Amino acid sequence: MEKLSKFLLKTKKLITILWKKDPNYQVTRSFAFLMLPLTFVAGLFICFVLPVSYYYFSKQEKLNQAEFHAKYLASIFREVIETYPLNWEDVIKQKLKIINADCVVFYDSKNRIIATLGKRPETFIDKITTVKVKCPVHFNNELYGFVEVSLSILHVWLNIVKILIISILIGTIEGLALWLIPVFYIWQDEKNINQSRRELLQERERLKASEDRYRVLFEFAPDGFVVSTLEGEIVHFNKRFANMIRFEGESPTRLNAKKFYVDPLERDRLIDELVKNGEIRNKEVLLRRIDGEEFTALLSMRLIGASVFKEEVSISNTTHTLIFAAIRDISKLKEMEKQLLQAQKLESVGLLAGGIAHDFNNILAVISGYNELLRHSLKDSNSINYTKVIEKSIKRAKELVNNLLAFARAGKYKTELINLNDILKDLESLLVHTFDKRIVFRFELSSDLSFIFADSSQITQVIMNLCINARDALLSKGGGRILIKTYSQFIQKDTFTITGDRIPPGQYVILEIEDNGPGIPPEIIGKIFEPFFTTKPVGEGTGLGLSVVYGIVRNHGGYIDVRSKPGETKFLVYFPKAQAIDQPKKILVGKSIPIDLRGQGTILVVDDEKEIRQFIRSVLEEHGYRVIEAQNGYEAIEIFQEKAHEIDLVLLDLIMPEMDGKDTFWNLKKLLPNIRVILLTGYVADSTVRSMLNNGARAFLTKPFRLQDLLVVVNQVLTETKYSGAS
């Protein structure tokens, strides 16, 4: 049953395929329709050959039987008539019972019926279901008459009907078998062929996809790929290699890899190593572009079979091995390494300069302090003039120290409250008079511009770099206009710059520098802030100008964006508006301020320099204050724990051994959260000082400071007036 079920399912599926004209089985369909008439004829033959054969042989048998009976009756007919002249018919009837004949007719010599025994066939049905045999009767070699014997073959016809039905079934089954079996085989073969074809197509598609994938990887890889013969003839390369060597043609014909090596023998040495080891990885080599420029590259090489590229390029049949090389241009990386080494040298020198400046500031603080004390104690005018000369020298030394600190700052900006308009007004004359006369400047500065917290020298560098960039673009077309604008704006929703930086909502001060130059091409606008990226000829630009601008702006918590189209380029610099906490009151000190410099209170002076402590002590005690000294942070904390109720103010040096001023400040805050602290530092207000001011420090003094500055700040802090930055 299971086999029959499978057979029927296969038959149903085959008929469905043939009926729906499935294009995948055209051969099966054609063969099926070709076999159909042949199998029909074969089935038809089976349907008729059995009943016809049965009819023929059955009828022949009856004819033979009838003939036998007829001959028998003919042989006894005369004898019966002569012997039984009166009742011969009865005798014949008895004989008929023996021979089982359905009808016997006796004829005379002239074929006239003499007698009939049984019913003669008269209807058409009777005639076709009866067989007759007529036999002559001879006596003494003369024709005496005829005997006709009829036998019924009705049962033969009945059997023929049965046989015909069976024959039709057999013929149909046989015809279907003759039709289905070869069709099944053809269908199965075609199905296998189709499966093989599908697998072949799938494999071809996979190969094509793989080929396309590797072609894309080959063509769009960030490294240059080149295929050459052992002799150096280049047979194929990708776009990156073409750009790397600045090749503008389409075909590598007549290019030889040897010409790209600065050292003519370098490639031969590499080939020897390649043949020996099978591959070379990340070999640093010096190569030459088509225009002659030399560059450093990392080279990897491998031997491959020539058949890999037979279809891609024309390769001689005698060439069996090729060289696949991957080349990475590291000239920019080398330049960055050089810049990094230089930066590390500068950082080392900067650290040294910073240390020297700090120590020198401490020395100057002692000299300046005692010089002032000396001047106040002298009566002789000449001696007082000498102290003034010393003070001038101290100021010059202080300027020198400030220059050292500026060099040593290494990203630590002198952040202060500034207005962009003030910087631009100072720069206006410089820009107008130093730039080419073909460049026209226009300034549109907002009258109610908000303040920002920034390093004025760094902001000056940003403005100068952007103006120089605009100048170079304008001079390439013979001149033009630079428009500089400032305004305040509230950004309501997240905005993204060309570099992908997100500008969060908030209040910003915007510097806008616009030129009517040729514009920046869209394909490079996203790269302009990358270090060392430049469109200028070799030797005319470092590619660092805009990257420095980007770094300064981001270090100030700002953002920079660029918008460009043919005939216009606009740089927009976003600086966060200064918050209230960024705007400490700056008290002016000097002889013009009528202030009582004497006061009361206990002050803890924390400094690792004994001379500075003694100078501060002398000044403060002379003006009515009580002073407690501590030479480091640990000692200060210990003293404060014992005498916190007595101490009204702490003068705290930021740079000390063991525990620095920052850690000391936080430990003191733990003991007394609202403690009043004035910071003493050899550095100007950087992020550390700003953070401490924002977290409770009342003021800071930059060493060396004047005696009057110290007294004013102490007086104001003790009377709760915020102060910052006296020097």
C-alpha positions, 0 to 999 in steps of 0.5 A: 500500500505504501508503494502504491501510495507513493506511486499515486503521489508521483503520478499526481505530481507528474500530471500536475507538472504536465498540465501546468506546463512547468518550464523546468520539465519541457523534455518530460512534457514533450516525451510524454505527449510523444509517447501518448499515441504510441501507448494508446495504440498499444493499449488499444491493441491489448483491448481487442486482441484478446476478444478477437482471438477468443472469438476466432478460436472459439468460432473455429472450434464450433465450425470444426464441431459442426463439420464433424457432425455434418459429415457424420449425418451425411454418412448415415443419412441414406442408411437411415432413410432406407432402413427407417423409411417411415420414422427416419426423422425420429431416428435422426433426432435421436442421433442429434441428441448424441451430437448436440446440434441446435439445428439440422437441415436436409437438402436434396440434390437440387438444394431444396429443403427436405426436412428441418430438425430444430429451429433455424436462425432467422433474426440477425442476432440468431444469425451472428450467434450461430455457425453453419456447416453444409456437407454433401451426401454422396451415394455411388459417387453421385450427389444425393443431397446436403446436410446443414448443421448449425451450432449456437455460439451465444456463450462465446459472445457472452464470454467475449463481453467479459473478455473485452471488459478485462482486456480494456482494463488490462489494456488501460493499465498496460498503456498507462504503464507503457506511458508512465514508466518511461515518462517517470524515468525521463522525468526523474532524469530531467529532475536530476538534471534540473537539480544539477542545473540549479546547483550549478546556477547556485554555485555560479551565483555563489562564485559570482557573489564571491567574485564581486565581494572580493572585487569590491574588497580589492578595488575599494580596500584602504591599501593599495593592491598590485599584481605583477610578474616575477620580472616586475611587469604589473598586470593588475592593480586597484584604485587605491594603488593608482591614487597612491602612485598618482597614476591617471591611466586605465591600464597598467600596460608598460608599468613595471614595479621596479620603477617605484622603488627608490633603491633599484636593488630593493625589489630584487632583495624582496623577491629573493626573500619572497621566494625563500619564505613564500611571503613577506609581511609589513616590510617598511620600504621607500617608494616613489610616485609617478611624479617623483615624490618619495613616500614610506610604505608598509609592503606585504607580498605573496606568491599566487598562481597565475590562474587566479587572474587569467580571466581578469587580465591577459597573461602569457601562457608561460607565466605560472606565478604572480606576485600579489602585493599589499601596500599601505602608505604610512608617510602621514603616520611617519609625519605624525610620529615625527610630530609626536616626537617633537611634541614629546620633546616640547612636553619634556622641555615644558615640564622642565620650564614649568618646574623652573617657573614655579620655583622662580616664582617662589623666589620672586615672591620672597624678593618682591615681598621683602623689597616692599617691606624694605621700601616701607621701612626706608626714609632715604629717598635714594634707598627708596629709588633702589627698591623701585629699581628692584621692583622693576626688575622683579616685574621683568622677571615675572614677565619672563616667568609668565612666558615660561608658564605659557610655553609649559602650559601644554593645553592648560589655558589661562581661562578668564571671562572675555568678550569676543568683540574685545579680541576682534577689535584688538585684531582688526588693525593687525588683520587689515594692515598685514593681509594682502590689500586685495582682501577686504575685511568687514566686521559685524559685531553684536553690541550685546554679546555675551561673555565666554570663559576662555583663553584669549591667546588661544581664541586669537589663534583660532581667529587668525588660523581661520582668517589665514585659511580664508585668505589663502582661498581668496588669493587663489582667485585674485582676492575677495571679502572676509566677513567676521560676525559675532552674535549670541544664539540659543540652540533649541535642539540637538545640532550636528556638525560636519564632523559628527559632533553633537551641539546640545541645546543651550545659549552660545556665543557664535563667531562666524568667519565667511569668505567669498572664495571658490568654496570647499569641494563636497568630497573633501569637506569632511576631511578638512579638520584631519591632521596633516590634510591639506590641498596646498602644494607640497611645502606650502602647508602643514595641514595642521591649521584647522586641526589646531582650531578644532582642538582649541575649540573642543578643549574650550567646550565649544564646537565648530562647523563649516558650510560651503558652496561655490562662491562661499565658505562659512566657518561657525564657532560655537562657544558656551555662554559663561555662566554666573559661576564663571564670573567672579568679581575682580577687585581692583587694587592700588593706591587709588582705592581707599581701603583700611588694610588693617584687620583682625583674625587668625590666618593659617598660612600653608606653604612649603617655602619658609621664606614665603611663610615668614614674609606673609607672617610679617606683613599680616602681623604688622597689619593686626592679624594673628598668623599660624604657619604650616609647612605642608598639607599634613601639618595644616590638617593637624593644626586645623583639627586642633584649632578650627574654632580659632582659624578664620582664613587659610592661605594655601599654596597649591604646589607642595610636596607630600600632599599638594594644595588640592588634596589639602583643600578637600581635606579641610573642606571635610573638616569645615565645609564653609571654610574660607581659603585663598589659593596661592599659586605660581600658575595662572587660573587653570582648570584646577584653580577654576574647579576649586573656586567653583567649590568654595575657594574664595580667591587666588593670588598669583606669585609673586604678588604685591603686599597691597594685593595680599592685604586687600584680598585678605580683607575682602575675603574676611568681609565675604567679598568674592575676589579672583586673580590679583597679581 
